[in-house]
Amino acid sequence: MAGPWLPPMLLLLLSFALGSAGQAAQDTGERIINGVPCSRGSHPWQVALYDNDEFQCAGVLVNQQWVLTVAHCHMSEYIVQMGSDLLVDVRAQRIRATESFIHPWYINDTYYHDIMLVKLSSPATLSPTVRTIDLPSSCKGRGTSCTVSGWGFTTGDAAATNSSDLMCSNVNIISYRKCKRSYWILLKKYMLCAAPPPDGFSNSCKGDSGSPLICEGSLQGLVSSGYFPCTPPFEPVIYTRLCMYRKWVYKTIKANS
């Protein structure tokens, strides 16, 4: 039986209270509890969004001048870092952004239509370490093997610090019905859930907001919400289902470029 459901507002408050972090089961990994460092350079489209020098959320570069992330990470201004697996890297590209476009159906303090585009003040310089990623052309179904990657705290206590390396965890997409046991708020068409395989011991959790879910080489989701506390046995994590937002993303970029 799944653990108790927490209201969206409470989940969000818990997320920010922990500095956009969850609670690690062990002293390895991060939000991606018990994760392992991603293969160096394997996620050249993944970016980190900062409020000045404070890491806030992850995102993905979908265009040289556009980053896709989740709406509950909205700020008036961002510093976007790209081109490095390290959370702090003086050699990485850092570009300011002051324009963001939240999905018109997003409901504040919930995870409904939790998606946002951030426009960089200047185009990113593409290189072997900085690449764009395409939106999915189709939706992946339950049982699909995926990888979620992100930065985050290494422990859940007040003295926790972010992982210096990009961490990865293997998860599987699970059925709408199974995930609904934990989250009755689930929007069937616009959200998907993923959880560790039966023999898995790592997962993303609260605080990996905006981190990408890659399934069979396709960008399928961004971490939207998670179960708290993040201790085994792991509950599912909700992702914004990106295959449902292709038209909105392209339309928004075209209208504001």
C-alpha positions as CSV (number, residue, x, y, z in Angstrom):
1,M,0.0,0.0,0.0
2,A,1.3,3.4,-0.9
3,G,2.2,5.9,1.8
4,P,0.0,8.8,2.8
5,W,-0.7,11.6,0.4
6,L,0.5,15.1,1.1
7,P,-1.4,18.2,-0.2
8,P,0.4,20.0,-3.1
9,M,0.8,23.2,-1.0
10,L,2.4,21.3,1.8
11,L,4.7,19.4,-0.6
12,L,5.8,22.7,-2.1
13,L,6.4,24.3,1.3
14,L,8.5,21.4,2.4
15,S,10.5,21.6,-0.8
16,F,11.4,25.2,-0.4
17,A,11.9,24.9,3.4
18,L,14.6,22.4,2.6
19,G,16.2,24.6,0.0
20,S,14.7,22.6,-2.8
21,A,16.0,19.4,-1.4
22,G,14.6,16.1,-0.1
23,Q,15.8,13.7,2.5
24,A,18.5,11.2,1.5
25,A,18.3,7.6,2.6
26,Q,22.1,7.3,2.7
27,D,25.0,9.7,2.4
28,T,25.4,8.9,-1.3
29,G,23.6,10.5,-4.2
30,E,21.3,13.4,-3.7
31,R,17.7,14.1,-4.4
32,I,18.5,11.3,-6.5
33,I,18.8,9.2,-3.4
34,N,21.6,6.6,-3.6
35,G,22.3,7.7,-7.2
36,V,25.6,7.5,-9.0
37,P,27.5,10.2,-10.9
38,C,26.3,10.4,-14.4
39,S,28.8,9.5,-17.1
40,R,30.8,12.6,-17.7
41,G,29.3,14.7,-20.5
42,S,26.3,12.5,-21.0
43,H,23.8,15.3,-20.4
44,P,25.1,18.3,-22.4
45,W,21.6,19.8,-22.5
46,Q,21.1,19.9,-18.8
47,V,21.4,23.3,-17.1
48,A,21.3,24.7,-13.6
49,L,19.2,27.7,-12.7
50,Y,20.6,30.0,-10.0
51,D,19.2,32.9,-8.0
52,N,22.5,34.9,-7.9
53,D,24.9,32.2,-6.6
54,E,22.2,30.0,-5.0
55,F,21.1,26.9,-7.0
56,Q,17.4,26.7,-7.4
57,C,16.3,24.2,-10.1
58,A,17.4,22.2,-13.1
59,G,16.2,22.5,-16.7
60,V,17.0,21.5,-20.2
61,L,18.2,23.5,-23.2
62,V,15.7,23.1,-26.0
63,N,16.9,25.9,-28.2
64,Q,20.1,28.0,-28.1
65,Q,18.1,30.8,-26.4
66,W,15.5,28.8,-24.5
67,V,15.5,26.6,-21.4
68,L,12.6,24.4,-20.4
69,T,11.9,23.9,-16.7
70,V,8.9,23.7,-14.2
71,A,6.7,26.6,-13.4
72,H,7.0,26.4,-9.6
73,C,10.6,27.4,-10.0
74,H,9.6,30.8,-11.3
75,M,11.8,33.7,-10.4
76,S,12.1,37.3,-11.8
77,E,15.7,36.7,-12.8
78,Y,18.0,33.7,-13.3
79,I,21.6,32.9,-14.0
80,V,21.7,29.8,-16.2
81,Q,24.7,27.6,-16.1
82,M,25.4,25.0,-18.8
83,G,28.3,23.0,-20.1
84,S,29.4,21.2,-17.0
85,D,28.4,18.2,-14.8
86,L,29.7,20.2,-11.8
87,L,27.3,22.4,-9.9
88,V,30.1,24.9,-9.5
89,D,32.5,25.3,-12.4
90,V,34.2,28.6,-13.4
91,R,34.7,27.2,-16.9
92,A,31.0,26.7,-17.5
93,Q,28.8,29.1,-19.6
94,R,26.7,31.4,-17.4
95,I,24.0,33.4,-19.1
96,R,21.5,35.8,-17.5
97,A,17.8,35.4,-18.1
98,T,15.0,37.8,-17.1
99,E,12.1,36.6,-19.3
100,S,10.0,33.5,-18.4
101,F,6.8,32.2,-19.8
102,I,4.6,30.1,-17.5
103,H,2.0,27.8,-19.1
104,P,-1.4,29.6,-19.0
105,W,-3.1,26.7,-17.4
106,Y,-0.6,26.4,-14.5
107,I,-2.3,26.6,-11.1
108,N,-0.1,28.2,-8.5
109,D,0.7,26.0,-5.5
110,T,-0.2,22.9,-7.4
111,Y,1.6,20.8,-10.0
112,Y,-1.1,21.2,-12.7
113,H,0.6,22.1,-16.0
114,D,3.9,22.7,-14.1
115,I,6.0,23.8,-17.1
116,M,7.8,27.0,-18.0
117,L,10.1,28.4,-20.7
118,V,13.0,30.7,-19.7
119,K,14.5,32.9,-22.4
120,L,18.3,33.6,-22.2
121,S,19.5,37.1,-22.7
122,S,21.8,35.9,-25.4
123,P,22.1,32.5,-27.3
124,A,24.2,29.8,-25.8
125,T,27.4,28.8,-27.6
126,L,27.0,25.2,-28.6
127,S,29.9,22.9,-28.1
128,P,30.6,19.2,-27.2
129,T,29.5,20.1,-23.7
130,V,26.5,22.3,-24.5
131,R,23.8,20.8,-26.7
132,T,20.1,21.3,-27.2
133,I,17.6,18.4,-26.8
134,D,14.5,17.7,-28.9
135,L,11.1,17.5,-27.4
136,P,9.5,14.0,-27.6
137,S,7.6,13.1,-30.7
138,S,5.6,10.4,-28.8
139,C,4.7,9.4,-25.3
140,K,6.4,6.5,-23.6
141,G,4.2,4.0,-21.7
142,R,4.4,2.2,-18.4
143,G,7.3,-0.2,-17.9
144,T,9.7,2.0,-20.0
145,S,13.2,2.2,-18.5
146,C,14.4,5.7,-17.8
147,T,17.1,7.8,-16.2
148,V,16.6,10.9,-14.1
149,S,19.5,13.2,-13.5
150,G,20.0,16.1,-11.1
151,W,21.9,18.0,-8.4
152,G,20.9,18.2,-4.8
153,F,21.6,17.7,-1.1
154,T,23.6,14.7,0.0
155,T,21.7,14.5,3.3
156,G,18.4,15.8,4.6
157,D,19.6,17.7,7.7
158,A,20.0,21.4,8.1
159,A,23.7,21.3,7.4
160,A,23.2,19.6,4.0
161,T,24.9,20.8,0.9
162,N,24.3,20.2,-2.8
163,S,26.0,17.4,-4.6
164,S,28.9,18.8,-6.6
165,D,28.4,16.2,-9.4
166,L,25.4,15.5,-11.6
167,M,23.8,12.3,-10.3
168,C,21.8,9.7,-12.1
169,S,19.2,7.1,-11.1
170,N,17.5,4.4,-13.1
171,V,13.7,4.4,-12.8
172,N,10.7,2.9,-14.7
173,I,7.5,4.6,-15.8
174,I,4.6,3.2,-13.8
175,S,0.9,3.1,-14.6
176,Y,-1.5,6.0,-13.9
177,R,-3.6,3.7,-11.6
178,K,-0.6,2.7,-9.5
179,C,0.6,6.3,-9.1
180,K,-2.9,7.5,-8.2
181,R,-2.7,5.4,-5.0
182,S,-0.2,7.9,-3.8
183,Y,-1.4,11.1,-5.6
184,W,-5.1,11.4,-6.2
185,I,-4.4,14.9,-7.8
186,L,-2.8,13.2,-10.8
187,L,-3.8,14.6,-14.2
188,K,-3.7,11.5,-16.5
189,K,-2.8,13.2,-19.7
190,Y,-0.4,15.8,-18.5
191,M,1.6,14.0,-15.7
192,L,3.5,10.7,-15.6
193,C,5.0,8.9,-12.7
194,A,8.2,6.9,-12.3
195,A,9.6,4.7,-9.6
196,P,12.6,2.5,-9.0
197,P,12.4,-1.0,-10.4
198,P,11.7,-3.8,-7.9
199,D,15.4,-4.3,-7.3
200,G,16.3,-0.6,-7.4
201,F,17.5,1.4,-4.4
202,S,17.6,5.0,-5.8
203,N,15.1,7.6,-6.9
204,S,14.6,11.3,-7.3
205,C,12.7,13.1,-4.6
206,K,11.5,16.5,-3.5
207,G,13.8,19.2,-4.6
208,D,15.0,17.9,-8.0
209,S,12.6,20.3,-9.6
210,G,13.1,20.6,-13.3
211,S,15.4,17.6,-13.6
212,P,15.0,15.7,-16.8
213,L,13.6,12.1,-17.3
214,I,15.2,10.4,-20.3
215,C,13.5,7.3,-21.5
216,E,15.0,5.2,-24.3
217,G,16.9,8.3,-25.5
218,S,13.8,10.5,-25.4
219,L,13.1,13.5,-23.1
220,Q,9.8,12.5,-21.5
221,G,9.5,14.5,-18.3
222,L,10.7,17.1,-15.8
223,V,10.6,16.4,-12.1
224,S,7.5,18.2,-10.7
225,S,6.8,16.8,-7.3
226,G,7.8,13.9,-5.1
227,Y,6.9,12.1,-1.9
228,F,8.3,13.3,1.4
229,P,10.2,12.0,3.3
230,C,12.4,10.3,0.8
231,T,13.3,7.0,2.5
232,P,12.9,3.5,1.2
233,P,10.6,2.0,0.2
234,F,10.4,4.9,-2.3
235,E,7.1,6.3,-3.4
236,P,6.6,7.4,-7.1
237,V,7.7,10.8,-8.3
238,I,5.5,13.0,-10.5
239,Y,6.9,14.4,-13.7
240,T,5.4,16.9,-16.1
241,R,4.7,14.8,-19.2
242,L,6.5,16.7,-22.0
243,C,4.9,14.9,-25.0
244,M,1.7,16.8,-24.2
245,Y,3.3,20.2,-24.4
246,R,5.1,20.2,-27.8
247,K,2.6,22.6,-29.4
248,W,2.7,25.0,-26.5
249,V,6.5,25.1,-26.4
250,Y,7.0,25.7,-30.1
251,K,4.2,28.3,-30.2
252,T,5.7,30.2,-27.2
253,I,9.2,30.2,-28.6
254,K,8.0,31.4,-32.0
255,A,5.9,34.2,-30.6
256,N,8.6,35.5,-28.3
257,S,11.8,35.1,-30.5
